[in-house]
Amino acid sequence: MRRYQRELGFVLVAFLVVGSIVSYFFNQLKREKSETAATVYSFVPPHPEALLRIQETNTWLKLIAGGERERRLFEEHIPVFFFHLFEEIPVHEALFSFHAEGVVCLVKANPLEAKRLSATTQHLLDNYPPKKQVIGTTQLSYYTDGPQRFLGTFYREGIWVASYHKLLLEQAGQTTHSLPHFPAASSTVNLLFPYDKEWMQANIYKSEGRLSAFLRFPVDTFPNDSLQISLADTLQRRFCHRLHLPLDSVTVESTSDDDALYLTLRY
């Protein structure tokens, strides 16, 4: 009888242990599935003016390293803090969303990477624990970065989000937004911008010591040379206007074949 009770007890304990492991396994899968369901685009606030998509932040930093002119161009549009952050913690996928009100940084990160990003943020700023605020189901953390200046962050569904603009951060954290289809990345650093009701992609790279942007347009969109020249002129003016650059600081080169018109802007 005692032997039977011991065997029964062993079976029950084994069942509980196996059950807890299986439950943990499926809960983990469920959480990972939830985290990987979102993309860096999922929490972009409404109406972005442009997006800077980066596949490897190390490559991006090397792109502008050694060139004060190039780094200054990016620093005029992206808070310097993010340069320091990615120098400390390189990431595989990041997105900067540019709005009239400010900039939002979105990073694809697992929970451990998100903790490292938050810990490094605290270390790089005032090193004091952040102030917490909960809006809906999202917990926001605010770090002090000088008098009356705060960087807010949150982590949700595998995406770490940060911004100095409180309203943009809250909009990003409220829910996932329905965004247009963006072209697949064709280089390590891409600039995405709206043009004629669609999102165009410019591949950013360095050539002959100059920062360059390469764009491709279907040739049937511009059936004659005058329209192609007009497009090149329009893009040059838009780039200079958006980046606050003198018009003569950006040159445009164009080529075409049977399929497409290719434009290269050099700074």
N, C-alpha and C positions, 0 to 999 in steps of 0.2 A: 504493500500500500504506500509506504513512504517512498519507495523507488518510483512508483507511478506518479506520486505528487511532485517528486523532484523533476521527473521528465516533463510533466505538464507545466511546471513552473519554468523550466528551461525553454520549452516551446513558446510560452507566453512572452517571456523576456525577449527571445529571439524575434518573435513576431513584432513586438513593439519597437525594437531596435531597427529592424528592416523597414518597418512602416515609417519610422521617423526619417530614415535615410532617403527613402523613396519620396516622401513628402517634401523634404528639403530639396531634393534633386529637381522635382517638378516645379516647385516654387522658384528655384533659381533660374530654371529655363524660362519660366513665365516672366520673371523680372528682366532677364537678358533680352528676351524677345521684345518686351516693352521698350527697353532702352535703345535697342537697335532699330526700332520702328521709326524713330524720329531721325531727321537729318539736320544739318546745320541751317537749312532753309526753313525748318519747321517753326522756329521762333523769331524769324525776322519780323520786326514791326511793320505795319502797313506803310505803303507808299515809299519804298526806298528809292533814292535818286541814282544809286549805283551800288555795286557789290564788288569787293575785292576777294577773290577766292584763292586760297593758298593751300597747296597739297603738302608741302614740307616747309615749315617755318625756317629751318636752317638754310634751305636754298634761297628763300626770300631774303633773309638777312645777308647772305653772301652776295645777292644781286645788288644790294645797295651799299655793301661794305666798301670802304676805300674811296667812296665818292661822296664828298660833302654835299654836292649839288643834288644828287639823287636822294640821299637820306633826308635832306631838308625838304625835298618835295613831298615825301611820304609823311614826315613829321608835321607838316602844315595841315594834314588832314587826319592823322591818326595820333591820339595821345601818346606821348613818349613812354608812359608806363608800359604799354604793350610791347614795345621794343625790348625793354628790360625784362619783362616777364618771359618772353620767348627766347631770350638769350639764356635765361636760367633754366627754362623747361621747354625744349623743342617739342612741337606737336606735329602730328601727321596731317591733320585737316583743320583749317581755321577759315573763318569768313568774317570780313568786316562789312557791315551794312551802313551806308551813308545816308543820312536824312538831313533835312533842313535844320532840325533841332540839335543834331549831334551824331555820334557814331556808336554802333553796337558791335561788340566782338562776340563771336559764337565759335565754340571749339567742340569738336567731337571727342569725347573722353569717357573712359570707363570710370566707375566709382573711385578707384584708387588714384587715377590720374586727376580726377576732379578735386580730390582732397589735397593733392600736391599743388594744384593750381591755386586753391584757396589759401593753403598754408604759405605759399610763396608770395601771394598777394599781400597777406598780412605782414610778412617779413619785409617786403619791399616798401611798404607804406609806413604807417606809424607803429606797427608791431603790437597794437592793442587789439583785443578781441572785437570783432565787428558787432554792430548793432543789428538786431534781427527784427524783421517785419514779415508777417504772413498776410498774403493777399490771395484769397481763394484757397487753392491747394498748394500754392508756391511759397516757399520761404525765401525771402530776400535777405541778403547780408550786405551791410554798408560799412565800408572802410574809410577812415579819415585820410585825406591826402592834402593836408594843408588847411588853412582857415576857410571855412565855409565851402569846402570842396570834398565831395564824397564819391567813391567808386562803389557802385552796387553790383552784386553778383547773385546768380542762383544756378542750381543744377537740377535738371529735369530730363528724364527719358534719354539719358546718355549725352546730353548737350550742356556744356558749361557756358553761361552767358554773362557778359559784363558790360557795363556802360556807366559813364559819368552823368548821363541824363536820366533822371528819375522816372519821368513819364514814359520814355522809350523802353526802359527796363520793365516797368509795370505792364506796358502793352505786350512786350515779348513774353512775359510770364503768365498772362491771362489764359491764353489758349494757343493751340497751333493754328496758323493762318493758312488760308488757301492762296498759294502763290502761283504765278504762271510757270509754265515749263521752261527750265533753263537748259541751254545746250550743255552737253557733256564736256567735262574738262579736257582740253587738248594740250595743255602745258601745265607746268608746275604753278605758275602764277597767272591768273586771268582777271581781267577787269570786265564786269558785266554792266551794261547800261541800256536803258530803254531807247529804242529808235524806231519811229514809225509803227507804234503799237506792238513791237516785238522786242525781245531782249537780245542784244548783240554781244558778242564775245571778242575781246581783244587779248591776244597772248602777249604777256609782258616778258621781255628778256633783254639782255645786254648784247650789243653788237658794235664792234669797233669803238668800245669805250663809251657808247651812248645808250641810254635807256630807250628801248623801242617797244612799240605796240603794233602787232600784226592783226589785221582784220580781213575777213573773207566775206564777199557778198555774191549771191547768185547773179550771173551775168545778165539773165533775162530781166532782172529788176531795173537795170540801167542799160537800155538797148543802144544808146548812142553816146558818143564821146562827151558831148556837152553835159549830159546828166552825170557822167562819171566825174568830170571836173568839178561840177557843182557839189557832188557828194564829198569829194576830197576837201574842198574848201569849207564846207559846212562842218565836217568832222574836226578839221583843224581849229576852227573857231570855237566849237563846243568844248573841245579838250582844253584849250587855253582859257576859256571862260570858267569852266568848272574847276580847273586847277589853279586859277588866278595867275596865269603865266602870260608874259608878253607874247604877242602873236608871232613875232619873228623868232621865238625860242624853240618852236616846233616846226619841223619840216615834214613834208608828205611826199612819199614815193608811191607810184601806182604801176601795176602791171595787170595783165588780164590774159585769159585763155578762153577756150570755147565754153568753159563751165562757170568761171567765176571772175570777179574783179578783186584784186588783192591790193590792200593799202597798208603801208608801213609808215607810222608816225615816229619820228626820232626827236628825242629831247637832248 
